[in-house]
Amino acid sequence: MIRQTMDADFSGDAAMVREKSRLAGEFWPKFKRFAARLPFAEDLVAAYFCAFDRNTPRHVQGVLVGALAYFVLPFDVIPDMLPLVGFTDDAAVLATAIRLVAAHIRPEHRQAARRVLARAAGEPGGGGRTTDDGGQKVEGGR
């Protein structure tokens, strides 16, 4: 499964749509389970918003979708359930992806991420749906 994601061809519209659809369905539930333990939570959510922004170039979306897909995959190099070290591989993949595309993660992506995190912190269940700046429905807010 990891191999399939890493080898995915993001140049085709159909492949990108499939991968983004799968990612959208798996990202928020996993994020909610682990958000309190993630020191890189803001970067993770900002990367998500950038990847789903229609104004983001396709090659940048491909890099971010690949990194975010690694976060949601159930099988990792280092299992996420291990205390303290479980997300180190996820953080490394995300940090590398963000460095590659940092110029495309705009302030509005970071602002939307901060709003989602603030809402999640204020709600015991973290639940509900909200709308990001682009009018796209996302989970994690009120």
C-alpha positions as CSV (number, residue, x, y, z in Angstrom):
1,M,0.0,0.0,0.0
2,I,2.8,2.4,0.8
3,R,4.4,1.5,-2.5
4,Q,1.2,2.3,-4.4
5,T,1.0,5.7,-3.0
6,M,4.6,6.5,-3.5
7,D,4.4,5.3,-7.2
8,A,1.2,7.1,-7.9
9,D,1.2,9.1,-11.1
10,F,-0.2,12.5,-10.1
11,S,0.1,13.9,-13.6
12,G,-3.3,12.5,-14.7
13,D,-6.4,14.2,-13.5
14,A,-8.2,11.0,-12.7
15,A,-5.4,9.7,-10.5
16,M,-5.2,13.0,-8.6
17,V,-9.0,13.1,-8.1
18,R,-9.0,9.5,-6.8
19,E,-6.1,10.1,-4.4
20,K,-7.5,13.4,-3.2
21,S,-10.9,11.8,-2.6
22,R,-9.4,9.0,-0.6
23,L,-7.2,11.4,1.4
24,A,-10.2,13.7,2.2
25,G,-12.0,10.7,3.7
26,E,-9.2,9.4,5.8
27,F,-7.3,12.6,6.8
28,W,-9.8,14.2,9.3
29,P,-10.7,11.0,11.3
30,K,-7.0,10.2,11.8
31,F,-6.1,13.8,12.6
32,K,-8.8,14.0,15.3
33,R,-7.5,10.8,16.9
34,F,-3.9,12.2,17.2
35,A,-4.2,16.0,17.0
36,A,-3.4,16.6,20.7
37,R,-0.1,14.7,20.3
38,L,1.1,16.3,17.1
39,P,3.6,19.1,17.4
40,F,3.4,19.6,13.7
41,A,-0.4,19.8,13.6
42,E,-0.6,23.3,12.1
43,D,1.8,22.4,9.3
44,L,-0.2,19.3,8.6
45,V,-3.5,21.1,8.3
46,A,-2.0,24.0,6.3
47,A,-0.5,21.4,3.9
48,Y,-4.0,19.8,3.6
49,F,-5.6,23.1,2.8
50,C,-2.9,23.9,0.3
51,A,-3.2,20.5,-1.4
52,F,-7.0,21.0,-1.9
53,D,-6.7,24.7,-3.0
54,R,-7.7,25.0,-6.6
55,N,-5.1,27.7,-7.1
56,T,-2.2,25.4,-6.0
57,P,-0.2,24.1,-9.0
58,R,-0.7,20.4,-9.8
59,H,2.9,19.4,-9.0
60,V,2.7,21.0,-5.6
61,Q,-0.6,19.2,-5.0
62,G,1.1,15.9,-5.9
63,V,3.9,16.5,-3.4
64,L,1.5,17.4,-0.6
65,V,-1.1,14.7,-1.4
66,G,1.7,12.1,-1.3
67,A,3.0,13.4,2.1
68,L,-0.5,13.6,3.5
69,A,-1.3,10.1,2.2
70,Y,1.7,8.8,4.1
71,F,0.2,10.4,7.3
72,V,-3.1,8.6,6.8
73,L,-1.7,5.2,5.7
74,P,-2.3,2.5,8.4
75,F,1.1,1.0,7.9
76,D,4.2,3.2,8.5
77,V,7.9,2.7,8.8
78,I,7.4,3.6,12.5
79,P,3.9,2.6,13.8
80,D,2.0,5.7,15.0
81,M,0.9,4.0,18.2
82,L,4.4,4.0,19.7
83,P,4.6,6.8,22.3
84,L,7.0,9.7,21.5
85,V,8.4,8.2,18.3
86,G,5.3,7.1,16.4
87,F,4.9,10.2,14.3
88,T,8.6,10.9,13.7
89,D,8.5,9.4,10.2
90,D,5.3,11.2,9.4
91,A,6.8,14.5,10.6
92,A,10.0,13.9,8.5
93,V,8.0,13.2,5.3
94,L,5.8,16.3,5.9
95,A,8.7,18.6,6.8
96,T,10.5,17.5,3.6
97,A,7.4,18.1,1.5
98,I,6.7,21.5,3.0
99,R,10.3,22.6,2.4
100,L,9.9,21.6,-1.2
101,V,6.7,23.6,-1.7
102,A,6.9,26.2,1.1
103,A,6.3,29.1,-1.3
104,H,2.9,27.7,-2.2
105,I,1.6,27.4,1.4
106,R,0.0,30.8,1.7
107,P,-1.0,32.8,4.8
108,E,-4.7,31.9,4.2
109,H,-3.8,28.2,4.4
110,R,-2.1,28.8,7.8
111,Q,-5.0,30.9,9.0
112,A,-7.5,28.2,8.1
113,A,-5.3,25.7,9.9
114,R,-5.2,27.8,13.0
115,R,-9.0,28.2,13.0
116,V,-9.5,24.4,12.7
117,L,-7.0,23.7,15.5
118,A,-8.6,26.4,17.8
119,R,-12.0,24.9,17.2
120,A,-10.7,21.3,17.8
121,A,-9.1,22.5,21.0
122,G,-12.3,24.1,22.2
123,E,-14.5,21.1,21.6
124,P,-14.1,18.0,23.6
125,G,-15.0,15.7,20.7
126,G,-13.4,18.0,18.1
127,G,-16.4,17.3,16.0
128,G,-18.5,18.7,13.4
129,R,-17.9,20.3,10.0
130,T,-16.7,23.7,9.0
131,T,-16.0,25.5,5.8
132,D,-12.4,26.6,4.9
133,D,-11.7,30.0,3.2
134,G,-12.4,28.5,-0.2
135,G,-15.9,27.4,0.7
136,Q,-14.9,23.7,0.8
137,K,-16.4,21.6,3.6
138,V,-13.9,20.2,6.0
139,E,-14.2,18.3,9.2
140,G,-12.7,19.4,12.5
141,G,-14.6,22.5,13.4
142,R,-18.0,23.6,14.5
